[in-house]
Amino acid sequence: MPEGDTIFRAARTLHRALTGKQVTAFESVFPALNRVDEDTPVAGRTVDRVHSAGKHLLIHFSGDLVLRTHMRMNGSWHIYRPGERWQRPRRDMRIVVATADFQAVGFNIPVAEFLTEKSVAKSRALRQLGPDVLSDDFDPGKVLGNLRERPGKEIADALIDQRVLAGLGNVYKSEILFICRINPFIHVKDISDADLKLLVAESRRVLKLNVSEGLELMTTYGGLRRTTAKSSPGDRLWVYGRARLPCRRCGTLIRVRKQGDDARLTYWCPQCQ
Ligand SMILES: [Zn+2]
């Protein structure tokens, strides 16, 4: 599942490529989107803004039209020059927004709808989001309150609940709990305010780090020197994807277990955490 930083970077790229430009063509495989496009064409409108909210990506067009997409597990947005070869097969295409200079292509996007600015404000999916871990006006106190409202939840599950904190996904969940040395299976009620505050602060620090310019891959572990550009993602992480490998701190074998209603994988060091 793409994490908040991936969506944030995608939105930033789309924003830079499309903002202020007129849409020359719109295409989608969603009947509901196509109906709106037939009644009130997207082509001819200007892209006003592209931004992310948690794991939602919103493209605002002139004339009060907003395209909301959610990536879920496999969705992604790519940007291409006209005529450039797509990196995914045509059958994975779900949405295309084209301008004279760029083609934004949404692949395997499972959730897409057109909204008005007013319905964006009212949208349940968006309104229920907790503070966006990457937003400028991020409020850690609000996240702490949201966590305290879920005392019986295991902390790893609480951290990826988008109503608590928007933008954190399954990979960073394990990483941040390791960094803070907190066991993923502890209930929220058994964690001190100081530790919860630390978790929230680290979540923001790590995701911010990963949207800094130039950094293209998920990183939390900085202990290895990157000697090749092609080191695998596992070389940049503390615990995620490292089951049965020695902990980078203590050498104990890293464990993995399915956790929560969605049976998401959790990696942890039974010694350090
Ligand atoms: Zn360890």
Residues whose N, C-alpha, C, O or C-beta is under 5 A from the ligand:
A	BS01	ZN	C247 R249 C250 G251 T252 C269 Q271 C272
